[in-house]
Amino acid sequence: VAQERATNRPEETALLFDSGVRLSYGEAWAQANRLAQAIHKLGVKPGATLTFQLPNIPESVPLAIAASICGLVINPVVPIYRGKELSFILGDAKTEILFIPHRIKGFDFVAMIRELHPGLPHLRHVVCCNADDDLPAEILRFEALINEASEAPAPIAKVGPDDTKVVLYTSGTTGDPKAVRHSHNTLAKALDNGVMAWSLDARDMMLMPSPVTHITGYVNGIELPFFTDTNVLLMESWIVDRALELIETHQATTCVSATPFLRELVDAARQKSRDLPSFRLFACGG
């Protein structure tokens, strides 16, 4: 689908980001193709697990598409997880390639994974996005993988509709995180159910503050603009006043998120006497 959109509608916007970045269908596919070429060159085979622990940044979109091109199982992990949870998930999922940010709010993800790596025998490659200084030799740079990869069409792996596409882990509040697997079919059904229930179409824009590493953000953030005509506006960090500004500036019409986000948004709109007559809020599970 991403390839078809890139061919037929290359200049059209697929996603907006609160940083101001616009990602077209053509750009998303071109970056994904180059990344898939790089992953293939690294020797990561179809069926392996790719984990990414990224916030809602532009790199997460071609990454997800590239994983599908390569026939990999995608394992999104929320960035708030630290050593104990991440180590368990990477080991249980038998992750072979991991994508991480460098730092978020002062926390160093590179240092964390270097500490965990000796206990993760399946982890062959670690890729850092937006590194803000020198990296250890064993950590790859996302930008270098993209820039140095071939522009030739990457080989597209063959997968079945009932093969696992995404594996996510529960929070593990009372024990270790538990794996939840979605096939291509079940993930598509989850998307279709939402689109039908919320009557989404080309007139809508989805404001998505939920992490793309959570099922809500992954389906309604990354997948939605490629399988429907609804555009998406991703927020990297939840700031309610910024959300109100984005809704008004970009005429966003819909938001699906956890109840606290929606409650804050309703309260802020009332306090500031902002009238959002065409904006709809839908609460999702935790």
N, C-alpha and C positions, 0 to 999 in steps of 0.2 A: 504493500500500500504506500509506504513512504517513497519507494522508487517511482511508482505511478504518479504520485502527486508532484514529485520533482520533475518528471517529464512533462506533464500536462499543465502544471500550475507553478512553475519554478520561482516566479517573483512574488507570489502571494505569501502573506505572513502566516506562518504556522503558530508561532508563540511570541508573546511579548514578555519581557522581564522588567521587574521594578528598577533595575539598574539602568534602563533605557535601551537595552539591546533588543533588536528585532531579529528573529530567526525565520528566514523564509524556508519553504519546502525544498528549494534547490540547495540552499546552504546546508540545511540539516542532512540531506542525503549525501552531498559531496564530502562533508566532514565525517559522516558515518562510514562511507565507503573507504576513505583513507585510513580511518581507525581500524576498520575490519581488515584491511590489508596489513596493517602493522601487527594486529593480534595474530593473524595467520602466520606472519613471518616469525613471530615469537614461538610458534609451535604449539599454540593452545588449540586443541582439537575440539570438534563438535561434541557436545554432551558434557564438557567441563563446566565448572561453575565460575562465573564472574561476579564478584562482589563489588558494590560501590557504596561508599559512605560519604556522599556529597550532599551539600545543601541544594536549594533550588536555583542552580546556576546553569548557564547555557550549555556547559559541557555535558550535563547529565542526559541531554536529549540525543545527540549523536551517539553517545556511549550506549544507550539502551538499544538504538537501532542497529549499531555495529554488533552488539551481542546477538541480536536476532539473525543478522546476516551470517554470522559465524556458527549459528546453531548452538549457542551456549545457554546454560541455565542462568538466569539473571537473579541475583540475590541482593536486593536493596537493604541497607542497614542504616537506621537513623543515626545522624551524627552525634547525638547525645550519649550513645553507648561508649563505654570506656573498656579498659583492658579485660576485665573478667567476662563481660558479655560478648565483646568482640572476639576474644580468643575462643570461646565456646562455639560461637556461630561459624567462624572460619574453619575450625576443626571439624565440626559436625557436617558442614556443607562441602567439605573437601575442596575449598576454594583454591583455584590455581592462579587467578589473576585478580588483583585488588586495586581499586581506584580510590584515592583518598585526597582530601584537601591538605594543605600544609598546616595552616593554623586557623582556628576560629576562636575569637574572643580570647586570644592568648594561649589556647591549648594547642600543643604540638602533636599532630597526628603522626608525623614522620617518626618522632622519637618514640611514640607509643608502639608503632608497628615494628620498629627495630628491636624493641624489647621483647615483643611477642613472637617474632619470626622464628627463633630457634625451636620453639615448640609446635611449629606448624609445618610438618614435612611436605604437605601437598602444595603449599604456597610457593609458586615459582617466580612470580613477577609482581612488583608493587609499582603503581604509577601514581605520581603526585600531580594534581591539577593546581595551577596558579601558584607555583612555588615562589616564595618571596625572597629567597636567597639561595646559596649553594646547597645542593643535595648530596647525600652520601652516594658513592659510586653505584651501589646496588639498587638505588631508587631511580626509576625512569621518570622523565618529564612528559606529561600529556602533550604539551605543545610540540615537543620534538618528535613524538610518534606521529602526530598529524602532519607536520611540515616535511618530514623525511619519507613519508609513505608514498607509494605509487598512486597515480590518479587512474590507473587502469581499473576496470570493473572488478571488484572483489568477488571471488567465488561464493555463491550463495548455498549454504548447507541445506540439505533436505531434511525436513522434520515433519512429523505427523501431527494432526490436530489434537490428539490426546497426549502428546509428549509434554513433559513439564517445561513450561516457559519461565515461570517465576517461582522462587521459593522465598517466603518471608517468615520471620520468626516472631512469635509472641513475646511480650515483654518479660516473661519469666519472673513475675512478681513474687510468686511463692515457690520458685524452683528454677531450673534451667529453662532458657527459651525453648519453645517448641516449634518445629518446622511446619509450615502450612504451604502446600504445593498447589499451584494453579497451572493447568494446561492452557494451551492456546485457546481451546474451546471455552473453558470455564472463565478465563479472563475476558474473552470477548462477550460472554453472556453477562458478566457483571457490568461491563460498559453499556451494553445494549439495554439492560434493565434500567439503568440510571437515565439514559437518554430518553427512553420511552416514558418513564415515570415523571420526569421533569420537563418533558416536551421541549427538549433542546433542538435548535436548528441554526441556520446560518445567521439569524438575527441576534444570536446570543454571544456573549463573551464570558467565559468562566474565570472569576478571580480565584486563584488557588494559593492559599497560604499554607496548606498542609504540606509536609515534606513529601517530595517525590519518592522518598525511601519508605513511605507508609503506603498502604494499599490505596487509600483515598487519593493521595497526591499522584501516585504512579498511574492509576487508571484515569483519573479526571484531570491530570496535569499533562503527562507525557503521551498517553495513548489517545485521549479525546480528540486533539486537533488533527490526527492522521486518519481516524476512522469515521469522523463526522465532519460537518461543515462549521462546527463551533470552534472559535479561537479561544486561546488560553492566555491568561496573564498571571505569571508566576511571581510570588513574593518570596524573597530569600529569607527575610526575617519579619515576624509579625509585629507591626507597629500600627495600632488602630487608626491613628490620625492619618498615617500614610495610606492605609487601606481606603479610607474615605476619599482621599485625594485621587487615588488611582481609579476608584469607581466613577467619580465624576469626570475625570480627564479622559478616560478611555471608554466611558459609557458601558462599563461592565454590567451584566444583567443577573448574574448568578454566582453563588458561592456555596460550596459543599465543604463543611469542616466540622471540627469538634465543637461541642456546645459552648465552651468558654470563649472561643474566638467570636462566635456569632453573638453571644450575649454582650461582649465588649463593643461590638460593632453597632448593635441596636442602641445601647446606652450612649455611645459617643455621638451617634446621629441625632438622638433626642437632645443631648446637652448642647450641641452646636446648632440645633434647629435646621439640620440638613434634611431635605425632603428627597427621598430616593424611591419614587413611586413605582418604578419598573424593575427594582432590584429584588431578587428572591434569595432567601437563605434556607439551606437545607442542612440539618444536623446529621452527622454520621456517628458511628460507634467509636469507642476509644481504641 
